[in-house]
Amino acid sequence: MIITISGLAGSGTTTASKILSKKLDIPYVSAGDIFRQMAAEKNMDLLEFGKFAEENDDIDILIDKRQAELANKSKNLIVEGRLSAHFVEADLKVGFIAPIDDRTKRICKRENKPYEVVKEEIISRSNSEAKRYHEIHGIDINDMEIYDLIINTGNFNALSIADIILKVVEVISCQQ
């Protein structure tokens, strides 16, 4: 089964993908990890690299292409990334939403940064990504119609989120 999990920074996509990967015993690939690796290779932080990516469409196109190729070669895979649902042929497309305060707190904890700094970075990064996605692909990141399932992750812990997705996977498996 191919599953995509998408959501804004701090919505919990990576954590849920890791848990789901273990519970289903299938691998996952993360666009965020690819993006972070590319930023590190250029000796840039995420905000700098995001600005750089705004001027270099090849970066986003390469990430999207890598994810789609991996999914096409796999029978079972979780593909985690902002645009995964748009480029990966999947059996289940999941979108995460969460209040900005919840997302900010998660990133503060993960990166050990002050709340106001993280909140400003989230807003800047979200604006940068929305601009790039629209300019490069014509995608409105706020349009949730592509998803089969949308979860407000601010209301659940990571294990509960994975369990919700597992229940949907069970239903899909029974219907096939």
C-alpha positions as CSV (number, residue, x, y, z in Angstrom):
1,M,0.0,0.0,0.0
2,I,1.3,3.5,-0.9
3,I,0.3,6.2,1.6
4,T,1.1,9.9,1.4
5,I,1.2,12.1,4.5
6,S,1.3,15.8,4.1
7,G,1.1,18.9,6.3
8,L,2.7,22.1,7.3
9,A,5.8,22.4,9.4
10,G,5.3,21.1,12.9
11,S,2.0,19.3,12.1
12,G,3.5,16.0,13.0
13,T,3.9,14.3,9.6
14,T,7.4,12.9,10.3
15,T,6.6,11.5,13.8
16,A,3.4,9.9,12.5
17,S,5.1,8.5,9.5
18,K,7.8,6.9,11.6
19,I,5.2,5.3,13.9
20,L,3.1,4.2,11.0
21,S,6.1,2.8,9.3
22,K,6.9,0.6,12.3
23,K,3.3,-0.5,12.9
24,L,2.8,-1.5,9.3
25,D,6.4,-2.7,8.8
26,I,6.8,-0.7,5.6
27,P,9.5,1.9,4.9
28,Y,8.9,5.7,4.6
29,V,10.6,8.5,2.8
30,S,10.5,12.1,3.8
31,A,10.7,15.2,1.6
32,G,11.7,17.2,4.6
33,D,14.7,15.1,5.2
34,I,15.7,15.5,1.5
35,F,15.2,19.2,1.8
36,R,17.2,19.4,5.0
37,Q,20.0,17.4,3.5
38,M,20.1,19.7,0.5
39,A,20.2,22.8,2.8
40,A,23.1,21.2,4.8
41,E,25.0,20.4,1.6
42,K,24.8,24.1,0.7
43,N,25.7,25.2,4.3
44,M,22.4,27.0,4.7
45,D,19.7,27.0,7.3
46,L,16.1,26.1,6.3
47,L,15.0,29.7,5.8
48,E,18.1,30.6,3.7
49,F,17.6,27.4,1.7
50,G,13.9,28.1,1.3
51,K,14.7,31.6,-0.2
52,F,17.4,29.9,-2.4
53,A,14.8,27.4,-3.5
54,E,12.4,30.2,-4.5
55,E,15.0,31.2,-7.1
56,N,15.9,27.6,-8.1
57,D,12.8,25.6,-9.2
58,D,15.1,22.6,-9.8
59,I,15.2,21.9,-6.0
60,D,11.5,21.4,-5.6
61,I,11.2,19.5,-8.9
62,L,14.0,17.2,-7.8
63,I,12.4,16.4,-4.5
64,D,9.0,15.7,-6.1
65,K,10.6,13.6,-8.8
66,R,12.6,11.5,-6.3
67,Q,9.5,10.8,-4.2
68,A,7.3,9.8,-7.2
69,E,10.1,7.5,-8.5
70,L,10.5,5.8,-5.2
71,A,6.7,5.3,-4.9
72,N,6.5,3.9,-8.4
73,K,9.2,1.3,-7.6
74,S,7.6,0.3,-4.3
75,K,4.6,-1.9,-3.4
76,N,4.5,-0.6,0.1
77,L,5.7,2.8,1.1
78,I,4.8,5.9,3.2
79,V,5.8,9.1,1.4
80,E,5.9,12.1,3.7
81,G,6.1,15.6,2.3
82,R,4.1,18.8,1.7
83,L,3.3,17.9,-2.0
84,S,3.5,14.2,-1.9
85,A,-0.2,13.7,-2.5
86,H,0.1,15.8,-5.7
87,F,2.9,13.7,-7.3
88,V,2.6,10.2,-5.8
89,E,0.0,7.7,-7.0
90,A,-1.3,6.6,-3.6
91,D,-3.9,4.3,-2.1
92,L,-4.4,6.7,0.8
93,K,-3.6,10.4,0.8
94,V,-3.6,11.9,4.3
95,G,-3.4,15.7,5.1
96,F,-2.5,17.0,8.5
97,I,-3.6,20.4,9.9
98,A,-2.9,21.9,13.3
99,P,-3.1,25.3,15.0
100,I,0.0,27.4,14.6
101,D,0.6,27.5,18.3
102,D,0.7,23.7,18.5
103,R,3.0,23.6,15.5
104,T,5.3,26.2,17.0
105,K,5.5,24.4,20.4
106,R,6.5,21.1,18.6
107,I,9.2,22.8,16.6
108,C,10.5,24.7,19.7
109,K,10.8,21.4,21.5
110,R,12.5,19.7,18.6
111,E,14.9,22.5,17.8
112,N,15.3,24.0,21.2
113,K,14.5,27.5,20.0
114,P,12.5,30.4,21.5
115,Y,8.7,30.4,20.8
116,E,8.6,33.8,19.0
117,V,11.6,32.9,16.8
118,V,10.0,29.6,15.7
119,K,6.6,31.2,15.1
120,E,8.2,33.8,12.8
121,E,10.2,31.1,11.0
122,I,7.1,29.0,10.5
123,I,5.2,32.0,9.0
124,S,8.2,32.9,6.8
125,R,8.7,29.3,5.7
126,S,5.0,28.7,5.0
127,N,4.8,31.9,2.9
128,S,8.0,30.9,1.0
129,E,6.7,27.3,0.3
130,A,3.2,28.5,-0.7
131,K,4.8,30.9,-3.2
132,R,7.1,28.3,-4.6
133,Y,4.5,25.6,-4.9
134,H,2.1,28.0,-6.7
135,E,4.8,29.4,-9.1
136,I,6.4,26.0,-9.9
137,H,3.4,23.7,-10.0
138,G,0.3,25.9,-9.8
139,I,-0.6,24.2,-6.5
140,D,-2.6,26.0,-3.8
141,I,-1.1,24.4,-0.6
142,N,-4.3,25.4,1.3
143,D,-6.6,23.4,-1.0
144,M,-7.3,20.2,0.9
145,E,-9.5,18.5,-1.7
146,I,-6.8,16.1,-2.8
147,Y,-6.8,14.3,0.5
148,D,-8.8,11.2,1.4
149,L,-8.4,11.9,5.1
150,I,-7.7,15.1,7.0
151,I,-6.6,15.0,10.6
152,N,-6.3,18.0,13.0
153,T,-3.2,16.8,14.8
154,G,-3.5,19.4,17.5
155,N,-6.2,17.3,19.0
156,F,-4.3,14.0,19.2
157,N,-0.9,12.6,20.2
158,A,1.3,10.9,17.6
159,L,0.2,7.3,18.6
160,S,-3.4,8.2,18.3
161,I,-2.8,9.8,14.9
162,A,-1.1,6.7,13.7
163,D,-4.0,4.6,15.0
164,I,-6.5,6.7,13.1
165,I,-4.6,6.2,9.9
166,L,-4.3,2.4,10.7
167,K,-8.1,2.2,11.0
168,V,-8.5,3.8,7.6
169,V,-5.9,1.5,6.1
170,E,-7.8,-1.5,7.5
171,V,-11.0,-0.3,5.8
172,I,-9.3,0.3,2.5
173,S,-7.7,-3.2,2.7
174,C,-11.1,-4.8,3.3
175,Q,-12.6,-3.0,0.3
176,Q,-9.9,-4.2,-2.1
